[in-house]
Structure formats: C-alpha cells, structure tokens
Amino acid sequence: MKVLLLSTYEKTGGAAIAASRLLQALRKSGVDATMMCRKNLSWWKGKPQSWSSIAERMMLVAGNISTFGNLWTMDYAQYGQDITKTKEFQEADVIHLHWVNQGFLAFKELEKIVYSGKRIVWTMHDEWCFTGGCHYSGDCRQYQMGCECCPYVRISAFQNAAHKAWEKKQRLYNKHNITFVACSLWLKRISDKKALADGQKILAIPNPIDTSIYKPLNTPPTNKILFVAQRVDDERKGLKYLDKAVQILKKRGEKVEVLALGRDIPYISDEKEMAELYAKSACFVTPSLQDNLPNTIMEAMACGTPCVGFNVGGIPEMIDHEINGYVARYKDATDLADGISYVLANRKMLGEAAREKVLATYSEDFVAKRYIKVYSL
C-alpha cells in the first residue's frame, strides 16, 4: 500500500509540522509513504509563495478582506496546482490530504483527486473543510446555515462568495466517500453538527510526536514562562492575556519572566534545541483564543513541562486540569495567573504526568497504527 500525503508546506506552521511527523511515523511503521507540497517560486524571498497563492491573495484583497491583517484568515480555493498527473499521485493507493490551502489545491484540483477513484483521507487541522472559507469561525456559526452572511466580506458584490465556496464543498463531498479525520474531539464535535455533507465518516485521531527528541532533561528548570506561536502578533494566540497574567503574578511578588519566541528571542528551527528550551522552562503557557490540537502543548508535555491554557478548542483534551497542567477560564487573565502559580508549585508531579499522557496518547507508534487502520477501511 502506497500512501501520498498532501500538504501546502513541509514544515511551516503547525499543520505542516503535524503532517511531516505523521509521514515519519508511518515510515517507521513500515508504510510506503511520501509527501508532496506546493511548488513555490524559487526567486520569492521571505515566506515561500506560488503564483497560485499570490493570485488567491490578490482576489481576497480586491473584494473580500477588510484589512491586510486578515489576509491569511480566508481561502476560497480558486487557484491551485494540478498534481494528479505526477508519478507520485498515480502510483499511490491512498491520498491523504492535510492543510492544502494558499494556492496548493483549488476546487478544480480537489475534484480531480476525488474522481480518481483512490482512497481519500482528509485530516482537518482547522475548520476550513466545512466553512465558506475561514480557517477559524470564532463565535460565528454561519457554516451551519451555508455561510450566507460572512463577517469577513465587506463588499456587497462579493457577499455570496463564501456561500458559493460552502456549496462547492458540499457538492464535492457528496460525490465521493471521503474519510475525514479531526485532530481533536472538539473539531469532530463541531464537524458532526451538520457541517459536512451527510454520510461522510468523521474520525478523531491526534497528531503524533517523536518522544525520543522531545523528552525531559536532568537539569533544574529556569523561572522562564515559555510562549510559542508562529506569529506572536496573531490576536488569536492571546499573548496579551499572558502578559496581563504575568503582571498580576509580579504584583503578588512572584519572580517570573515570559520568554516569547518571535518577540523576546528569535525562532528556533532545530527540533533538539527547541526540545531543550521546553524542558528548561518552568512552564508553558498557551493563551490561545481558538485552537485545534496545538503541537506546542504536545511538545512541552513530552519534555515534562506542565502547560497552562484556556478552556477552548482541543486544549482541555490535552491538558488534564490539575493533573498534568491547568485549564484556565476562557479569557480570564487572573485565572491564567492562578494556573501559572499552581503549575510552578507542582511542576515535578504535573510534568511527570504530562510526559506519561504523551507517551500513552500521542506517540508515533500509537498514532501510525490508527491511521493504518483508516487506510485499510
């Protein structure tokens, strides 16, 4: 059995990292697996882009997105790249889609994949598969009614763009038996609420992690509170709540310091260096306001570092309250501060429990075996 994983990026962003880790886990389990990513422009500096991605962004700016800050929150999948004629696609028995937006696969290409007759598995790393174009819906529930009044659309001539994209997805899903996989039970629950076409199978399987890289150290931790996000200025990541919580702790006389990657120190690309930073940190805090199954929590827990996060998305599935970390009330900086105090006072006990949770739930072997069963359905 040959499996082809499709992902826009190889290691840029949480979804791409998760796909790459699954590829590694499958290969370790003896699966003939490979991954194909979007073909990018060789001369483009900075964040890798393709002509299809640039065209998609230009369309959004021209009609739908109110500010450039929202430029990456939507994808209508109008421009993409045809991968169905490649040797890798034609030889594959199973096509496993991951995060395929930003100019990688458009609806036209997705239809070709669906009509190929191959086994199709699609891992959902956010809500895009069942919305009219946004990756996270926030408080909006228009996806349950067809996305006819999208809050992101500001020009009346484009008001039906999200609804049309939603309808295209429904037609696509109705034409083929796709097995959807949610990374968290939270995402599965909201997917089950008439978001996807009737009759589609939706499973919940977490992302894997290499616990031989992400592991505890035999050195005492620092007093640093670690924060990690691909974009620290993304309001969805909630860094301002962590800063408020730290100010509360300092007023109480606690000596703590925040270390935010991308703000206080440069990003670290080497996994072993990143694992060492997790292991040395006093605790890891993820004040995300919307999230699925954050790799960062998994990485910290694997390193024996307890985590604190809000009660939102898939976070409370990972952090067991006062057992291996602390789940704070949503958008409550004071409770977030209380959680940090709690994990600092009980770091050893919580850290050991966190490591045990990862070994039992997110190990490469455990996750790979579950996907192998899905491929064979």
N, C-alpha and C positions, 0 to 999 in steps of 0.2 A: 504494500500500500504506500503510495506516494502522496505526500501532503504539501500543498503550496500555501504558505501564509502570505497575506497581502496587507501591507501597512504603508501609509504615506511616508513615514520616516523610519529610520533604523533605530536611532537612539535619542531622538529629540522629542521630549515630552513623555509623560507618564505612560500613555497608551503604547507608544513605540517601544519603550523600555520593557513593558509587560510582554509585548509580542516577541521581542528578542529573547527574553528569558524563557518564554514558553518554547520557542524554537530550540533553545539549548536543552531544555528539559526533555523534549520529545526525542531529540537525537540521543541523549543519554539513555533513554528507554528503548532505543533500537529502531525508532521510526525514521523512515527515509523522508526527511522534511527539509524544505528550503523556504526562503522568504524573498519576496520581490517588493521593492519600494518604488516610489515615484522617481522618474527620471528628471533630474534637475539641470538647470543651466550651469555649465561649467564656469562661466565668467561672472556669475552673480555673487557679489560679496555679502557677507553677513549671513542672515538666516537663509538656508537653501530655498530656492524658488524654481518654478517651472513656468513656461508660457501659459499653461492652462490655469495655474494658480493665480498668476497676475491678471489674467482675463476675468477670473471669478471675482477677485477683489475689486477690479475696476467697475464691474457690473453692480456690486453691492454699494460702492461709494456713489455711483451715479444715481441710484434710485432708492436704496433701502436703509442704509446705515446712517444714523444721525450724526455720529462723530467718528473720527478715526480711532478712538479708543475702543469702539465696538467692532472694529474691522475683522476680528478673528472669532467673533461670537456666533456668526452665522455661516452657513454653507448651503447653497441651493443646488449644488452638483450639476451645473450646466456645462462645465468644461472638464475634460478628463483625458486619460491616455488609454489606448486600446492595448491590453496585454494578452488578449485571447489567442493571438497568432504566435506567441512566443513558445519556444520549446518547453519551457518550464510549465506553462499552463496546459499545453496539450498532453504532456506526459503525466500530469497529476491526476490522481483518483479523487482527491478531496481538495476543495478550495475553501480555505479558512480565512475569511475576511476579518480584519480588525478595524482600526481607525483609518479610513480611506478617503478623507476629505481633502480640502485645499488643493484641488486640481489633480488628484490622482485618479479617482474613478467617478465619472459622471453617470447620470441615469442611463445614457445610451450604452456605456460600457458595462454597467451593472446588469442591464437586460441581456447582453451577450453572455455574460457569465452564468446568469440564471438559466438561459435557454441552452446552455452547453450540455445539459443532462448530467453534469457531475454532481457529486455530493457537496452540498453547500452548508457551511457552518459560519455563523457570523457572531463574533464576540463584541458585545456592546460595551464600550468604555465610557460612554456618556449617554445622553438622551437623544442624540441626533436621529437614530434609526426610527423613532416614532414621532418626532416633531416635524414642523414645517420647515425647519432649517436651523434652529438654535441648538446649541450643544447642552445647555442647561436652562431649564424653563423657569427656575426660581419659583415665584408664587403663581405664575401663570399656568392655567390648566386648559388652554385653548386646544392643545393637542388631542384632548378627549372629544372635541367637537369639530375637528377639521382645521384648526389654525386659521380661522377666517378673519380674525382681528389681531394680527400680530403687533405687539407693542414696539417692536424694533422698526417697523415700516413707517416712514414719515411722509411719503409722497403718495397721494391718492391713486395715481396711475399704477402704483405697484402694490396696492393693498391686497390683491389676490395672489401675489407671488408665493407667499408662504402656504396658502391653501392649495395652490396648484402643485407645489412640491409635496405636500402631505398626500394629495390624491395619487400622485405618481408612485409614491412609496406603497400605498395600499394596493394599487394595481400590480406593482412588481411582486409584492409578497404573495398575492393571490394566484400568481402564475406558477409558483414553484413551492415545493415543500422545503423551506429553509429552517434549519435548527438554530435558533437564537440562543446565545449564552450571555447571561448577565454576570458581571464580575462580583456583584453583591446581591444579597437578598432584597435590599432596598430597591435596586434598579429592576429586579424581577417583579416586585410587587407593583410598581407603577407601570411596568410594561404590560402586566396582566390586566390592567384596568381599561380594556378596550382600546389600548393604544396601538397595538399591532393587529394586522388582519386576522380575522377569525381562523382558527385551525392551526396556527403556527405554534410550534413547540418552543417553549422558553425554559431554559435550564439556568441554574446558578452554579458557577464554578469560579473560585477565586484565582487570582494571578499567582504564579509561583515565584520563589526566590531561592537563590543559591546560598544555603546556610553555611557553606564552607568558607564563603567570603564574608558574609555578614554574620559576625559572631562576637561574643563578649571578649574583653581584654582583662588580663590580670593586673590592672593598674587602677588606682583610685580615680573616680571621675572629678572633673573640674566643677566650678559653680556656674558653668555656661548653660543657658537655656537655648536649645537649638531650634531654628526655624528654617525650613527649606521649601522653596517653591520655584517653579520655572520662571515666573515673573512676580517679583515681590510687590510690584505696583498694581497687580490684579486685585481689585477690591473683593473679588470672590474668595481670595485666600485669607482675608481677615487679619492682616498683620497689625492693623490699628488696635484691635482688641487685645492682642498680646502686649503691645506697648503700654496700653492702659493698665493691664493686669500687672505688669512689672512695676509701674509707678505705684500701684496700690501696695505691692509687696515691699517696696523700698520705704514707703511711709510707715509700714509695720516694723521696719528695722531689719528686714531680711536682705542679706547681701547676695543679690542675683544680677545676672547680666545676660542680655539677649545677644545671640550670635545668629544673624540672618544672612544666609548665603545670597549673594547678589546685591546686598546692601552694605554689610559690615566686612565681608571678605568675598573674594571672587568665587565664582562657581568652581566646583571640583569635578572633573570628568573621570578621574581614575576611581574605580569602584573600591579598591582596597583602601585608598586614602579616605574616601567617603565613609566607609565602614568604621575606620579608626576614629573619625570625628564623631560619629554616632555613639560609639562605645565610650568615648571620653566625656561626653556631655552628661550633665546632671539629669536632664530630662529632655524630651522632645515635645514641642507644642505645635499642634496644627489647628489654628482657629478658623478653618475653612467654613464658609457660609453655605457652600454647595460642593459636594464631592461624592465620588462613587466608592472606590476602594483604594485609597491613596497608597502608592508604593512606599512613600516616605515613612508612614506609620509601620508598615511591614518591615522595612529596613531597620528602623530604630529598635523595634521589638526583637528582631532577630539578633541584634547586638546587645540585648539585655538592658536596653534603655527604656524605662517606662514612658508612656505617652499621655498627653492631655489633649482633648479635643472636644468640640461642641457636639451635642446630640443632634446630628444631622446626617442624611445620606447613609453611606455604609460604614461610617466611623464607629458607631456603637456596636457593630458586628465584630469589629477588630479589637476595640478596647473594652474589656470587661470591667465595669465600674468597680473601683476599689479592690479589684482582684489582680489585674496586671497594669492598671493605669487609672485614669479618672475621666469620666464623661461629664462635661460641664453643661449647664443650661444654655440654650441657644442665645447667642449674642449677649451673654452676661459676663462682663469683664471681671466682676467681683468673684463670681463662682469659678471663673477661669483661674484667678489668683489663688482661690482656695484649693483648687485642684493641683496647682503647681506646688503649693505648700505641702499638700498631702503626699505627693509622689516623692518630693525631696526628703520627707521624713521617713518614708518607707521604701526607698529606692531599691535596696537589695532584694527584699521579698517580692516586690512588684516586677522587678527586672527579671528575676528567675522565672516567674510565672509567664511573663511576656515571651521569653525565649521558648518555653515549653509550648505555648499556644502556636507559635510559628512553626515549630517542628511538627506539630500534630495536624496543622491545617493548611499551611502554605508551602510545604516542602516540594521540591521539584518532582520527586517520585510520586507523591500523592496526587498532585495536580495533573501530571502527564498521564497517569493511569485513567483518570476520569475523562480526559479528552480522548484518549484512545478508544474508550467505550462509546463515546459520542460519534467518532468517525465510523465506527462499525455498525451503527444503528441502521 
